[in-house]
Structure formats: structure tokens, C-alpha cells
Amino acid sequence: MGNLNYNLNFEMLCAKYKLGNLKNEPEQVTGGLLHRMYRLQTDKALYAVKALNPQIMQRDTAMYNYTLSEKVANMAYQKGINAVPAIVSNDCFMHEIEGQFYLLFPWVEGKALSSGEIDMECCKVIGELLAKLHKIDFSTLLDHHPNVNLEPVNTSTVRWNKYALQAKEVGVEWSALLLDHLSQINHWEQLVDSSAEQLSNHMIISHRDLDQKNVLWDEHRVPIIIDWEAAGPIHPTQELIDVALYWSGFESGSVSKDAFCTLISTYLGHGGGIYANWSDVLNYGFHGKLEWLAYNIRRSLGLESTDDTERELGTLEVTRSILGLKDYADFIPECIEWCNQVY
């Protein structure tokens, strides 16, 4: 996969898709860690424009995944979830200019909680919303893609030792940290492999990234769910744990037991169910974290990055990811105790 750079041309984007004339230079705003988000004002409307990472769009599964995620967002909206699907122009939700792909959204006024900010009322709302989301039957969206299951990290393609030695040779700052954690990483992969089979018998379609940054709260404290690009198959109890950890402040390093338990108990009180044992769910939680680590290693080493900014971001995320994995592993026994107290 060759290096590709962002190729942004907002004037051509506006002209091709009849968005109106630009009133000022688009402003880059805070978004996720994969793509770039802009606030775009024209004489017709105000838009949120997501410029999709060119490296991600080179993947064979990229277009299918985005198509599925938009179908999920639209169905969720139709079923009463306050979702924000992408704008459709020229009968397509995907906008392309000179090989650069964009997603367009109406600009939504709302404020997200900061990472680590604890709000018990928000935890209750999110627990109820997640239960409602999990009751929606999205299975018709998968009629033409039957091979949907949990896929453990493929250790034959993620060569951690090779990455660590390569990083050491070029003097990347995280090389020693990765070398020190190779045995633990291999152990975490084994936990993923052993738990995947236990979870594969109950899959649903859901948002899969329902953290604070992807929920905007309007002036009436009503949640608006954005960024559906990760939507796809997941075990419902795995997503419940992920969401409870997000909203209880785990990623900030100071987790609230009250917030964690409140979200789960609210979910259960609104019809959500538990479909696996806590140990398997938490062990499988290493999967996404290891995938994110592997991606950022490749990004940091220039194997999968578009420019220096991307490489620097990858370098920061590698260190953060390794430390985060260790914190997660250390927290699992206590987390199981909390879960057992709720259910």
C-alpha cells in the first residue's frame, strides 16, 4: 500500500455537488483520530465535512464498510434514534473529488462531554439509548454479506517483534516499550482467540463507537448520535462493556464505579440483556485495542501514513495504546466484580 496524501479541494466539492459558494476558508475542527473534519459554510448551508483518510480508503473493504454504516445510520434514524446520516448528493452519500473522498453532514449544534467527564444523568440516557439501539433488527442489511462473525487478531500478519526491531533500528521512541511488552501482547492475543468463539453465537449490528465525542447534547440535553462510520457487527454485551467504560471515565485514567454500574443497570432496566460471561467479553475487548495498536505502529513507521502529521499522531498513539492495554488488563478483575454486582 503506497503512501497517499490528502488532496483537499473544497471549491470543487461545492461546485460538483451544488453545495453553494464558500463564504470563508473551511475550518478544521476536532474529530476522530483517523480522518479530518471541517466546518464548511456556504451561502446555502453550514456543513460538517469529513475528509476520509486516503490510506483507509485504499482498503478492499472500505467502500462496503461505509455503505453498511450509512444504511445502519439511516435505519436507526427511521427507528427513532436521533442519528445524523450523511447527506446524499447525486444519489450517493459518498462524495469524490480527484480521488479524495468526503462525507457531508448537516452542521449540528451541540456539545460533547469531554473525555473523562462524568455525568450520571448522561450515563442513564446512554444506557437507555443503547438498549433501544440493540432492539433494532438490522439483519436485512446483511443479506448480501453472510460471512459476518468475530475475527480475532491474525498473529501471522501482525508481526510485533519485527515492528519492534524495525522501530529500534530507526530510533522510534516507543521501540523499547513495545519490546518490553511483547510477551504480554502475545498473551492478550491468545485471550482474544479463546474468547472469540464464545461470543460468535450472538451478533447484532450497532454503532460500535459510542463514546463521548460521538454524542452531542443539544440545548435541551437531548443526545444526537454522530460518526456512524464504525457501525457493523458486534456482540451486544461487548458493546455494553465498551460503552460503560467510555462513559465512566476509564480512558482518562480515573474510572467511576457509580457511572459504570449506573449505565449497565439502566441498560438492563430498559430491556437490554446479557448474552455472555463477563470474562469472555472483557478478554475479547483486547481485540480492538490490539488492532488500533498495530495500525498506529504502521502509521508511525511510515508503512501506512499519508504525511508527517499522520506519522506523529501514530507515534503518540502507539505509546498511549500500549499503556492503555496494560491498564485495561490490570482492571479486568475489578471490572468483573463490578459487573457481578450489577447482574
Secondary structure, DSSP 8 states (H G I E B T S, - for coil): ---------HHHHHHHTT---BSS--EEE---SSSEEEEEEBSS-EEEEEE--HHHHTSTTHHHHHHHHHHHHHHHHHTT--B-----BTTBSEEEETTEEEEEEE----B---TT---HHHHHHHHHHHHHHHTS--GGGGTT----------TTT--HHHHHHHHHHHT-TTHHHHHHTHHHHHHHHHHHHHHHHHHTTS-EEE-S--SGGGEEE-TT--EEE---TT-EEE-HHHHHHHHHHHHTTGGGT---HHHHHHHHHHHHHTT----S-HHHHHHHTHHHHHHHHHHHHHHHTTSS-SSHHHHHHHHHHHHHHHHHHHHHHHHHHHHHHHHHHH-
